[in-house]
Amino acid sequence: MNLELTAEQRRLRTEVIAFAREELGRDVAADDRESRFPLEDWRRCAAFGVLGWPVPAEYGGRGLDPLTVIVALEALGYGCRDNGLVFAVNNHLWGCVIYLLTHGTDEQKKRYLKPLCDGTLIGAHALTEPEAGSDVLGLRATAERDGDHYRLRGTKCFVSNGPVADVFVTLARTGDRGRAQDGLTAFLVTADLPGVDRTRELTKMGLRTTPMGVVEFDDVAVPAANVLGREGAGYAVFTSTIEWERSLMFAAQVGAMERLLEESVRHANARRQFGRSIGGFQAVAHQIADMKIRLELARLLLYRVGWLKREGRMALTEATIAKIFISESLVSTAMAAVEVHGARGYVADSSLERELRDALGGPIYAGTSAVQRGILAELAGVRGALSGDPGGAARETGGEPG
Ligand SMILES: Cc1cc2nc3c(=O)[nH]c(=O)nc-3n(C[C@H](O)[C@H](O)[C@H](O)COP(=O)(O)OP(=O)(O)OC[C@H]3O[C@@H](n4cnc5c(N)ncnc54)[C@H](O)[C@@H]3O)c2cc1C
């Protein structure tokens, strides 16, 4: 397998880094302090084409293949200091746009993809509920057929982009047909429909420039034309799409790891104690070496998923491994960067304490590390590793694809 970037990918990487450094995240410290969504930066991303990278040109995007999208997102994560903005972009792409791309009808694609690419509409994924986090099949939102509509009722929480989103991809129960996964349906719900309330914002530890909130669906009349896939196939829609979220969403984190490594190397060379640069102490040098090991392994895992997806292949195991390793590696690397910088890494006017706070969400969202390990153990053949019931079937997010 040749993982060398093509000349075109290298050019794209250079362009994206320049764009991200010059045009994004200028006020990130203040935006983070105020938990403010940088709408202007979002529009700049749209104008640069970021929001349409994986979308075919006929629907208003750039039509990049998955491996090239990874290269571009990695560059964005490297060049842009505002991890929250990049996370908002990722939620838009992998929580909403990808559902339309993989399961939307031609009419749905024509209607929604162009405005999602050009920045007119913001997308979000409203899945988690107060009583259904890791246990997606425990969700309680319902959608009852009523002529050419469905009446949608339920509460979704921790929805990234929620307070500013115009389009939600959501899952609701449309029937009770034996197996829990057979009664779910995926919907596209627009925020302008009466009964959609997205006003309850949540304050969080990191990624504060991504707004997060509670979304209430109070007897919303959702057109039947907004079903994604078909009625009852919601779990298959979800599991077949989650691979994208569990891998491509983390490309930007690989870029962030590289940025943290470079900052730490600079500091290790510049900072002097005991008459020499601190990089000369093995304890510090080894921290840097471990950052480099994590970065290279993370990149290999990610590129492998990109390659599999480009070939049109399933990548559930690979995406799950990538999700665990990259998100946990970023936490370790951000932690090491703070340590290498000493008090300069800890104080609030350094970017590093923000980087660490931002990193801590990764092992939770898109399925916690523990749940991912349960999925991997089940995929390896251990019965009940996830459900705790050795006699039962796999029952979580992506534990049982299709
Ligand atoms: C920054 C951030 C952004 C998010 N964005 C979104 C979003 O856009 N849309 C959305 O729908 N949700 C979003 N979420 C919610 C996220 O998907 C859930 O937090 C996640 O699925 C876990 O659910 P929970 O928080 O309810 O934890 P729980 O499921 O209650 O888990 C609590 C603890 O129990 C452990 N646990 C649970 N089940 C098992 C098991 N079977 N085996 C081993 N351990 C287990 C977990 O690992 C965890 O440590 C976001 C969360 C964060 C932190």
The ligand as a MOL file (V3000), in Angstrom:
LIG
                    3D

  0  0  0     0  0            999 V3000
M  V30 BEGIN CTAB
M  V30 COUNTS 53 58 0 0 0
M  V30 BEGIN ATOM
M  V30 1 C -18.2110 17.2230 23.0710 0
M  V30 2 C -19.3890 16.3380 22.8470 0
M  V30 3 C -20.1410 16.4860 21.7040 0
M  V30 4 C -21.2720 15.6940 21.4990 0
M  V30 5 N -22.0440 15.9000 20.3760 0
M  V30 6 C -23.1640 15.1580 20.1780 0
M  V30 7 C -23.9990 15.3950 19.0220 0
M  V30 8 O -23.7190 16.2390 18.1870 0
M  V30 9 N -25.1330 14.6680 18.8910 0
M  V30 10 C -25.4920 13.7080 19.7960 0
M  V30 11 O -26.5150 13.0910 19.5920 0
M  V30 12 N -24.7230 13.4710 20.9040 0
M  V30 13 C -23.5840 14.1690 21.0980 0
M  V30 14 N -22.7990 13.9530 22.2250 0
M  V30 15 C -23.2200 12.9590 23.1890 0
M  V30 16 C -22.3930 11.6800 23.0900 0
M  V30 17 O -22.6720 10.9900 21.9240 0
M  V30 18 C -22.6950 10.8610 24.3500 0
M  V30 19 O -22.1570 11.6040 25.4270 0
M  V30 20 C -22.0850 9.4780 24.3160 0
M  V30 21 O -22.7090 8.6760 23.3680 0
M  V30 22 C -22.1640 8.7950 25.6850 0
M  V30 23 O -23.4540 8.8700 26.2210 0
M  V30 24 P -23.6780 9.4540 27.7040 0
M  V30 25 O -22.9350 10.7310 27.8120 0
M  V30 26 O -25.1250 9.4610 27.9750 0
M  V30 27 O -22.9380 8.4350 28.6460 0
M  V30 28 P -23.4840 7.0260 29.1990 0
M  V30 29 O -23.9510 6.1950 28.0670 0
M  V30 30 O -24.4110 7.2860 30.3200 0
M  V30 31 O -22.1280 6.4170 29.7590 0
M  V30 32 C -21.5600 6.8050 30.9990 0
M  V30 33 C -20.3290 5.9460 31.2670 0
M  V30 34 O -20.6910 4.5520 31.2400 0
M  V30 35 C -19.9000 3.8590 30.2960 0
M  V30 36 N -20.7000 2.8350 29.6210 0
M  V30 37 C -21.9710 2.9220 29.1580 0
M  V30 38 N -22.3320 1.7750 28.5300 0
M  V30 39 C -21.2460 0.9640 28.5760 0
M  V30 40 C -20.9640 -0.3570 28.0820 0
M  V30 41 N -21.8680 -1.0670 27.3920 0
M  V30 42 N -19.7360 -0.8710 28.3100 0
M  V30 43 C -18.7990 -0.1560 28.9950 0
M  V30 44 N -19.0040 1.0810 29.4790 0
M  V30 45 C -20.2050 1.6340 29.2600 0
M  V30 46 C -19.4500 4.9190 29.2960 0
M  V30 47 O -18.2510 4.5330 28.6380 0
M  V30 48 C -19.2630 6.1310 30.1940 0
M  V30 49 O -17.9870 6.0660 30.7880 0
M  V30 50 C -21.6500 14.7150 22.4550 0
M  V30 51 C -20.8700 14.5530 23.6040 0
M  V30 52 C -19.7490 15.3530 23.8110 0
M  V30 53 C -18.9260 15.1570 25.0330 0
M  V30 END ATOM
M  V30 BEGIN BOND
M  V30 1 1 1 2
M  V30 2 1 2 3
M  V30 3 2 2 52
M  V30 4 2 3 4
M  V30 5 1 4 5
M  V30 6 1 4 50
M  V30 7 2 5 6
M  V30 8 1 6 7
M  V30 9 1 6 13
M  V30 10 2 7 8
M  V30 11 1 7 9
M  V30 12 1 9 10
M  V30 13 2 10 11
M  V30 14 1 10 12
M  V30 15 2 12 13
M  V30 16 1 13 14
M  V30 17 1 14 15
M  V30 18 1 14 50
M  V30 19 1 15 16
M  V30 20 1 16 17
M  V30 21 1 16 18
M  V30 22 1 18 19
M  V30 23 1 18 20
M  V30 24 1 20 21
M  V30 25 1 20 22
M  V30 26 1 22 23
M  V30 27 1 23 24
M  V30 28 2 24 25
M  V30 29 1 24 26
M  V30 30 1 24 27
M  V30 31 1 27 28
M  V30 32 2 28 29
M  V30 33 1 28 30
M  V30 34 1 28 31
M  V30 35 1 31 32
M  V30 36 1 32 33
M  V30 37 1 33 34
M  V30 38 1 33 48
M  V30 39 1 34 35
M  V30 40 1 35 36
M  V30 41 1 35 46
M  V30 42 1 36 37
M  V30 43 1 36 45
M  V30 44 2 37 38
M  V30 45 1 38 39
M  V30 46 1 39 40
M  V30 47 2 39 45
M  V30 48 1 40 41
M  V30 49 2 40 42
M  V30 50 1 42 43
M  V30 51 2 43 44
M  V30 52 1 44 45
M  V30 53 1 46 47
M  V30 54 1 46 48
M  V30 55 1 48 49
M  V30 56 2 50 51
M  V30 57 1 51 52
M  V30 58 1 52 53
M  V30 END BOND
M  V30 END CTAB
M  END
